[in-house]
Amino acid sequence: MIDSEKQARIFKVLSVGTRVRMLEMLKHRSFCVNALAKMLDISPSAVSQHLRVLRDADLVIADKEGYFVHYRVNEQTMAEWRTIADNLFKIPKGL
């Protein structure tokens, strides 16, 4: 059985539309803070705050490239969270 606190944490992290949009973009390629800010039409500081939450949840990985830090999705965590969400929404047969 999956810990209900972990399930709640997953949905709390994903409860902000901007974070979901960031993950959608980062699934396809890595981006720096300024690129994300421009595409999302929000300030770089707002992007950094959202990235901090995503990093703390281990959903994104930061890679330093020269003067910039590029962020990408942590595929292992995404797969784990997908399994947790799938199990939550799965209805046992016979109900």
N, C-alpha and C positions, 0 to 999 in steps of 0.2 A: 504494500500500500504506500502511496506517495504521501509525503508530509504535506498537510494542508497549508502550513505556513509557507512552504516553498511555492506552492501553487498560488497563494495570495501574492507573494512577492513578484512572481512572474507577471501577473496581471497588473500589479501596481506600477511596475516599470513600464509596461506597455500601455498604460492608461492615458498617456499623453500623445496626441496625434503627431506632434513634431518628432518625437522619438521613433515612432513607427515609420514615418516618412524617411527619416535618416537611415534606419535599418534597411528599408527598401532600396535606397540609393547605394548603400554600402554593400549590399548583396552582389551588386554588379561590378563594382570596382572600388578602390580606395580613394579617399578624398582628404584634403587638409581642412582645417577649420574655416579658412576664408572661402574656399570653394563651396563648402556646405552652407555657409552663411549667405552667400550670393544666391545659390539655387533655392534656398528656403525663404529668402527675403527676410532674414532676421539678423540680429547683431552677432558678431563673432563671440562676444561674451555669453550670449544666450546659447549658442551652439556648444561652447565649452562646458557650460553647466549641464546641458543634456548629455554630452559625451562623458562627463564625470559619472553620471548615473549609470550610463550604459557600460562604462569601464568597471565600475564597482560591481555590477551584475555579471561581469565577465562576458558580455555580449559583443564587445568590440575590442580590438587589439590595436595598440598604437605602435607604429613603426617610424623611427626617426630617419628621415632622408635629407641629409644636408641640414639646412636651416629650418626645415619644415617637419612636422609630424603628420603622417598620413594614417588614417584610421580605416580598418577593415573589419568585417564581421568575423567573429569567432565561430567557425562552422561547427565545432564540437559542442559548444554551449547551445547554439541554435538547434542542433539535432536533439540534444537532451531536453530542451524546453518544448520542442514539438512533441516528443513522446509523452511528456508530462501533460501537456494540453490535450493530446489525443485521448489519453487515459481518463482524464476528467470528463470529457464529453462523450465517451463511449458508454452506451446503454447496454447493460447485460442482456443477453437473449433470455426470453421468457418473461420479460416485464412488460 
